[in-house]
Amino acid sequence: MVYPLILGSLLAYLVFELPFYKADDTPENFFLFNRQMPERYFVWSFVSTNIGLFSSIAFSVLLSYYFGIAGMFWTTLGWFIGMWLFSKAIPKLLPFFKTGNTLHEFIALKYGNTPEEKRRLRVFTSIITSLLYWASLGVEIKFASMLLAPSLGIATSTILAMTIAATAFGYCYMVGYRGAVVTDKFQFWSMAIGSIIILVFLLQIVLTKPFSISGEYFSLKSILIGPDWFSLLALVLVLVPYQYCIMDMWQRCIAISKKNEQAGSIATDEVLIKEMQSLTFSKAILPFLYLFIVWFLIGIVALGTNMTDNPSLILQAFLQVAENYGRLGFAVKSVIILVFIAAAISTVSTFLMATVQTFMYDIYATWIVPDLADRVNHLEIEKQIRFVAISRIFVALIGASGILLAYFAFDIVNFWVSMYSIMLSMLPAVILQISDKLSAFKLKVGYKRILWGIILGSTSSLLIGLLGTFTPLKEYSLTNFCPLASLLLSFAITFVGVKK
């Protein structure tokens, strides 16, 4: 009975998007919301995109179960520090947000001296982003289908994977980024309201089952560094600079960069900066914190009630526990599944559109059709419509190919750390443009240093991540060196030997 409910909710997403479909859509609308995204949609999209089933819920549950208090505290603090730092950079980035299209274009414009140098920078940096998102959307779909298929009574997870993919890819195909953002509204409130029911159910579990947590969980070591300080350090190193290097945050800021302050007028830069700073930090803190706490509590309750001995199976065990509470359990289980579906599909749709936008502007319109990227938003309307038509084809192709990756084995923490570390190689290029303290280096750091810093930093991180999958060290996972390699190499190549 739960599966028809899931199908109904997914179908509702598609039906809701139909009025927004435009056969003659333009790139500005399809990818950038005409740069006038309403501010409330910004927060809904920001939160729901980053609260993925795999990338946030399963990750947070594992943090509280295995890494303890230190894991919960340091990763949450790192995330919020990263949000705050990015919000402080908005005054320097707003001029680009109002005219540019992608993070990779920003790097190319700042460091490329010739058209050829700019093309190379855009292509190489866009490959990093595309690889990250392409892998992430496939893994998100795989994890959701493997987790939920048994609870839905489906013989094979492939059926559910295709159902989730068809929904996300379908409304992205029809409406583009606007489709992803508009449905984020429903996915945000599904998680916000559903999590209240999850909290009540967690309390019910604690009251009806033996609950005990070892004193070691509250030891000084657990509070300060947890059981694996090096893995925790790797996670924090990724989380703090995350927003600077991730395309979906830049896409979101670009989409709101010409927001109407009120009907008939355009917001001034001062108003935009103030509003964007609050949206990227103060207005998003409470929703993030609330949802993080809910996911953390699932892990704590799983640990205290000994739901499972395998941290990777906590969410499966949580769903099984719900089945032991009769009709109440059935209702709770249905809500939990709806929350998990909302979390997965919101992340998949936004990641897909960020990948397609990256491919179309930074590879197709830069390398395949040289110099089109600078003109695409100013072409004759017929050519703009054709650009969107080609984009829709790549929505289907990139989405479908991403699913194939989902059939490879992966570990939650290793995948998260290794794949998200590759983007850190772009951090020096961004930091150099927004930091007043590094202004003396701007004219000294040229195209070659930036390009090779990005290439070697991301490549080393990717190779270490692949090796870490098959070559575990005795004490520390090899994957934990990914963020260090990406950051150290990219910063060293960019700055070492440069005189102020």
Secondary structure, 3 states (H helix, E strand, C coil): CHHHHHHHHHHHHHHHHHHHCCCCCCHHHHHHHHHCCCHHHHHHHHHHHHCCHHHHHHHHHHHHHHHHHHHHHHHHHHHHHHHHHHHHHHHHHHHHHHHCCCHHHHHHHHHCCCHHHHHHHHHHHHHHHHHHHHHHHHHHHHHHHHHHHHHHCCCCHHHHHHHHHHHHHHHHHHHCHHHHHHHHHHHHHHHHHHHHHHHHHHHHHHHHCCCCCCHHHHCHHHHHCCCCHHHHHHHHHHHCCHHHHCHHHHHHHHHCCCCEEECCEECCHHHHHHHHHHHHHHHHHHHHHHHHHHHHHHHHHHHHCCCCCCHHHHHHHHHHHHHHHHHHHHHHHHHHHHHHHHHHHHHHHHHHHHHHHHHHHHHHHHHHCCCCCCCHHHCCHHHHHHHHHHHHHHHHHHHHHHHHHCCCCCCHHHHHHHHHHHHHHHHHHHHHHHCHHHHHHCCCCCHHHHHHHHHHHHHHHHHHHHHHHHCCCCCCCHHHHHHHHHHHHHHHHHHCCCCC
